[in-house]
Amino acid sequence: IFLTSTKSLQLEADDKQCVRARPSVQQVFTLNKKVQISETSFISSVMTEQVSNSIYPADSAEIKVQGNIQFAVNYIQKLGEFHIFVMHCRDLATADRKKHHSDPYVKCYLLPDKTNLGKRKTSVKRKTLNPTYNEILRFKVMMRVLKTQSLNISVWHDNSFGQSRFLGEVNLNLSEWDFSNTQINEYALKTRVNLFSFMFIIYITYCGLIAHTGRRTSTMESAEVQIWVKDCKNLLPVRGLIIDPFVKCTLRPDTSQRSRQRTRVVTRTANPMFNHTMVYDGLRPEDLREVCIEITVWDHDQLDNHYIGGLRLGLGTGKSYGVEVSWMDSTTDEADLWQRMLRSDSEWVEDVLPLRMMLKSISK
């Protein structure tokens, strides 16, 4: 992620022109349609926050990862096989809140292979938060190849009428693993993280407008935010073997159609290259402390798009224009990047941030 801010105050009383100063690097990029955002639309959208929709049903979006998993790994030289002995899980999160239980199963991948052919999974244990499996999952793989991979073990709630729901995961870097360790180990389940190696440039230009009325002189400043979406890396498929990703951007609290911009769809790849610029202008400098840029990645489908992950760039204060809102929830790293951008002057600011698997009140 690259961000930069540029300041310019060009005062021309006669023709009231506003001249923007931009970094020379801007000549490299082709800017897309600009979107005007007014203070009125901001306030209106904040007041209607309670009707914002989420891509998840209310209960599934709030599943908080908890619990542990016990398993052991072993490489069988004679067979040329990598074995994962899945013993049990303890204190899993409740997926079915009405019945106060989950139907968990365990799934394994050797990354970077994330296809169904490289997937192994256990049986489903019904109506329990403490399932016992005692099952061995096997991969036919050479040791020299295995040492270049990572083991991803995730726990899911089996949903017979829809998508399985994520309950937690563990990742082991096998290049650093001691294969003489065949003991059963216990690991805390963690929230799933996709690295969003997606880089975008944001720069803010302040331009001044001066108007004379008798002896009074008034000055108006406006701000512009530009997001350069470069690419994404290592996106995990949410359905089947194929992923057709695109990126969507919304400047909250305005969730109207004019606030939404998106890249083109790049087909059949988990590492899409976009090189797309999105622009928002008509903001006041003080708006930059109240707004949030919501960036989400989706898998395109003719019937319905599938959410992959997202992030939010803002101050993360929990409030916008004095109103408490759920979407002003930037993580420490996301808020730090936004603050560095606000402090910068004609300098690019960059970072690499992880995609969050769950965002409350995502704008569709």
C-alpha positions in Angstrom: 0.0 0.0 0.0 1.4 3.3 -1.0 0.0 6.6 0.2 1.1 10.2 -0.2 -0.4 13.6 0.5 0.3 16.9 -1.3 -0.6 20.3 -0.2 -1.3 23.4 -2.3 -3.1 26.6 -1.7 -3.5 28.6 -4.9 -5.3 31.8 -4.3 -6.7 33.6 -7.4 -9.3 36.2 -6.5 -10.1 37.4 -10.0 -11.2 34.1 -11.6 -11.6 32.0 -8.4 -9.7 29.2 -10.0 -8.5 26.2 -7.9 -5.1 24.8 -9.1 -4.0 21.4 -7.7 -0.4 20.4 -7.2 0.3 16.8 -7.8 3.4 14.6 -7.7 5.1 14.1 -11.0 4.6 10.3 -10.6 0.9 11.0 -11.2 1.7 11.2 -15.0 2.3 7.5 -14.9 -1.2 6.6 -13.9 -4.5 7.0 -15.7 -7.1 8.4 -13.4 -10.7 7.2 -13.5 -13.9 9.1 -12.9 -13.9 11.4 -9.9 -16.6 11.1 -7.3 -18.0 14.2 -5.6 -18.8 13.7 -1.9 -20.8 16.3 0.0 -21.0 16.9 3.7 -24.8 16.4 3.5 -24.4 12.9 2.0 -21.9 12.1 4.7 -24.2 13.1 7.6 -27.2 11.4 6.0 -25.3 8.2 5.5 -24.1 8.2 9.1 -27.6 8.6 10.4 -28.8 5.6 8.3 -25.9 3.4 9.5 -28.3 1.1 11.4 -29.7 -0.2 8.1 -26.3 -1.0 6.5 -26.1 -4.5 5.2 -23.5 -7.1 5.8 -22.4 -9.7 3.3 -22.9 -12.3 6.2 -26.0 -13.0 8.1 -25.8 -11.3 11.5 -24.9 -14.4 13.4 -22.2 -15.7 11.1 -20.4 -12.4 10.8 -19.9 -12.3 14.6 -18.4 -15.8 15.1 -15.3 -15.1 17.3 -12.5 -17.6 16.9 -11.7 -19.5 20.1 -10.5 -22.9 21.3 -7.6 -25.2 20.6 -6.7 -28.1 18.4 -4.4 -31.1 19.1 -2.6 -32.9 16.3 0.7 -34.5 15.4 2.7 -34.6 12.2 5.0 -37.3 10.9 6.8 -38.0 7.6 6.9 -41.7 6.7 10.0 -42.2 4.6 9.1 -45.7 3.3 5.8 -44.5 2.0 6.9 -41.0 0.9 3.9 -39.7 2.8 3.2 -36.8 5.2 0.8 -37.7 7.9 -1.3 -35.4 10.1 -2.9 -37.1 13.0 -5.8 -35.0 14.1 -6.8 -35.9 17.7 -9.4 -33.4 18.9 -10.5 -29.8 19.4 -11.6 -28.1 22.6 -13.9 -25.1 23.4 -14.8 -24.3 19.8 -16.9 -21.3 19.0 -20.7 -21.8 18.7 -21.8 -21.6 15.1 -25.5 -22.5 15.7 -26.6 -20.0 18.4 -30.1 -21.3 18.6 -29.0 -24.8 19.4 -25.7 -23.8 21.2 -23.4 -26.1 19.3 -21.4 -26.6 16.1 -20.9 -29.4 13.6 -17.1 -29.1 13.2 -14.7 -30.8 10.8 -11.0 -30.2 10.2 -9.5 -29.3 6.8 -5.8 -29.4 5.8 -3.8 -27.9 2.9 -0.2 -27.9 2.0 0.3 -24.3 0.8 0.7 -22.9 -1.7 -1.5 -25.6 -3.2 -5.0 -24.5 -2.3 -7.0 -26.6 -4.9 -9.5 -29.3 -4.0 -6.9 -31.8 -5.1 -4.6 -30.7 -2.4 -7.2 -30.7 0.3 -7.7 -33.3 3.0 -10.5 -33.2 5.7 -11.8 -35.2 8.6 -15.3 -36.5 9.1 -17.9 -34.1 10.6 -18.7 -34.4 14.3 -22.3 -33.3 15.0 -23.6 -31.1 17.8 -20.4 -30.6 19.8 -17.8 -27.9 20.7 -15.3 -30.6 21.8 -15.0 -33.0 18.9 -12.7 -36.0 19.0 -11.5 -37.3 15.6 -8.4 -39.6 15.9 -8.0 -39.5 12.2 -4.9 -39.5 9.9 -4.8 -37.2 6.9 -2.2 -38.2 4.3 -0.3 -36.4 1.6 1.9 -38.1 -1.0 4.8 -35.7 -1.2 8.6 -35.8 -1.4 10.5 -34.5 1.7 12.4 -31.9 -0.3 9.1 -30.5 -1.6 7.5 -30.7 1.8 10.2 -28.5 3.3 9.2 -25.7 0.9 5.6 -25.7 2.0 3.4 -24.6 4.9 0.7 -26.7 6.6 -2.6 -25.0 7.0 -5.1 -26.7 9.4 -8.5 -25.1 9.8 -11.7 -25.9 11.6 -15.1 -25.4 10.0 -18.7 -25.7 10.9 -20.5 -27.9 8.4 -23.6 -26.1 7.0 -25.8 -28.5 5.0 -27.8 -25.5 3.6 -25.0 -23.1 2.7 -21.3 -22.3 3.0 -19.3 -23.8 5.8 -18.3 -21.3 8.5 -14.8 -20.7 9.7 -14.0 -21.5 13.3 -10.2 -21.0 13.4 -6.9 -22.2 12.0 -3.3 -23.0 12.6 -0.3 -22.5 10.2 3.0 -24.3 10.4 6.0 -23.3 8.4 7.4 -26.7 7.4 10.7 -25.2 6.2 11.5 -24.6 9.9 9.8 -27.7 11.3 11.7 -30.3 13.3 10.4 -33.6 11.6 11.8 -35.6 14.5 9.0 -34.1 16.6 6.1 -36.6 16.3 4.5 -35.7 19.6 0.9 -34.5 19.8 0.9 -30.7 20.3 -1.8 -28.4 21.2 -2.3 -25.1 19.4 -4.6 -22.1 19.9 -6.9 -21.5 17.0 -6.4 -18.2 15.3 -8.4 -15.9 13.0 -7.7 -16.5 9.3 -5.5 -14.0 7.6 -4.9 -13.5 3.9 -2.0 -11.3 3.1 -3.2 -8.4 1.0 -0.1 -7.7 -1.0 -2.3 -5.4 -2.9 -0.7 -2.0 -3.1 -2.5 1.2 -3.8 -1.4 4.8 -4.0 -3.4 7.4 -2.1 -2.5 11.0 -2.3 -4.3 14.0 -1.0 -4.2 17.4 -2.6 -5.4 20.5 -0.7 -6.4 23.3 -3.1 -7.7 26.7 -1.9 -10.4 28.9 -3.3 -10.6 32.5 -2.2 -13.6 34.8 -2.7 -13.9 38.5 -1.9 -17.1 40.0 -0.5 -16.6 43.6 0.4 -13.8 43.7 3.0 -14.3 40.0 3.9 -12.2 37.3 2.4 -13.1 33.6 2.7 -10.9 30.7 1.9 -12.2 27.2 1.1 -10.0 24.1 1.1 -10.8 20.8 -0.5 -9.1 17.4 -0.4 -8.7 14.7 -2.9 -8.0 11.0 -2.2 -6.6 8.7 -4.8 -6.3 5.0 -4.5 -4.0 3.1 -6.8 -4.8 -0.6 -6.8 -1.8 -2.4 -8.0 -2.2 -6.1 -7.4 -3.2 -8.8 -4.9 -1.2 -11.9 -3.9 -2.1 -15.3 -2.6 -5.9 -14.9 -2.5 -7.6 -18.0 -1.1 -10.5 -19.3 -3.2 -13.9 -19.2 -1.4 -15.6 -21.5 -3.9 -14.3 -24.3 -6.1 -10.9 -24.2 -7.8 -11.2 -21.0 -9.7 -11.2 -17.4 -8.5 -12.1 -14.3 -10.5 -11.2 -11.4 -8.2 -11.9 -7.7 -8.3 -11.5 -4.9 -5.8 -14.3 -2.6 -4.6 -13.7 0.7 -2.8 -16.2 2.8 -0.8 -15.7 6.1 1.0 -17.7 5.7 4.2 -20.1 6.9 5.5 -21.4 7.6 2.0 -22.7 4.2 0.8 -24.6 5.6 -2.2 -23.8 4.3 -5.7 -21.7 7.3 -6.6 -19.4 6.5 -3.7 -18.6 3.0 -4.9 -15.8 2.3 -7.3 -14.3 -1.0 -8.5 -11.6 -2.5 -10.6 -12.2 -4.8 -13.6 -12.5 -8.5 -12.9 -9.3 -10.5 -13.5 -10.2 -14.1 -14.3 -8.8 -17.4 -13.1 -6.0 -16.1 -10.9 -5.2 -15.8 -7.2 -2.6 -13.1 -8.0 -4.4 -10.5 -10.0 -2.8 -7.4 -11.5 -5.1 -4.4 -11.6 -3.1 -1.2 -12.0 -6.3 0.8 -11.4 -6.8 4.2 -9.9 -9.8 5.3 -7.9 -10.4 9.0 -7.1 -12.6 10.8 -4.5 -12.7 14.5 -4.3 -14.8 17.3 -2.9 -13.7 16.6 0.7 -12.8 19.2 3.3 -9.5 18.6 5.2 -11.5 18.0 8.4 -13.5 15.3 6.6 -10.4 13.2 6.5 -10.6 12.6 10.2 -14.2 11.5 10.0 -14.3 9.2 6.9 -13.0 5.7 6.2 -11.9 4.1 3.0 -13.3 0.6 2.9 -11.5 -1.7 0.4 -12.8 -5.2 -0.2 -11.8 -8.0 -2.5 -14.5 -10.2 -4.1 -14.7 -13.3 -6.2 -16.9 -12.5 -9.2 -19.8 -14.8 -10.0 -22.7 -14.4 -12.5 -25.3 -15.0 -9.8 -23.6 -13.4 -6.8 -20.2 -12.1 -5.8 -18.4 -13.8 -3.0 -16.5 -11.9 -0.3 -12.8 -12.8 0.1 -11.5 -10.1 2.6 -11.1 -6.5 3.2 -9.6 -3.6 5.2 -10.5 -0.2 6.3 -8.3 2.9 6.3 -9.2 5.5 8.8 -8.5 6.7 12.3 -10.5 3.8 13.9 -12.2 6.0 16.5 -15.5 4.3 16.4 -17.2 7.6 15.5 -18.0 9.7 12.5 -19.2 13.2 12.8 -20.0 12.6 16.4 -22.1 9.5 15.7 -21.0 6.0 16.8 -20.6 3.7 13.8 -19.5 0.1 13.5 -17.4 0.6 10.3 -14.9 3.1 11.9 -13.0 0.1 13.2 -9.6 0.3 11.6 -6.9 -2.0 13.1 -3.8 -0.5 14.7 -1.9 -1.0 11.4 -4.6 0.4 9.2 -5.0 3.5 11.4 -1.3 4.0 11.6 -1.1 4.0 7.8 -3.9 6.6 7.5 -2.2 8.8 10.1 1.1 8.6 8.3 -0.6 9.6 5.1 -2.2 12.6 6.9 1.2 13.7 8.2 3.0 13.3 4.9 3.6 16.1 2.5 4.4 15.1 -1.1 5.9 11.8 0.1 4.7 8.3 -0.7 3.8 6.2 2.3 3.6 2.4 1.9 2.7 -0.7 3.9 1.5 -4.3 3.4 -1.7 -5.1 5.3 -3.6 -8.4 5.9 -7.1 -8.8 4.6 -9.7 -9.2 7.4 -12.0 -12.2 6.8 -14.9 -10.5 8.6 -15.9 -6.8 8.5 -19.1 -5.6 10.1 -21.6 -3.7 8.0 -19.8 -4.0 4.7 -21.3 -1.9 1.9 -22.3 -4.1 -1.0 
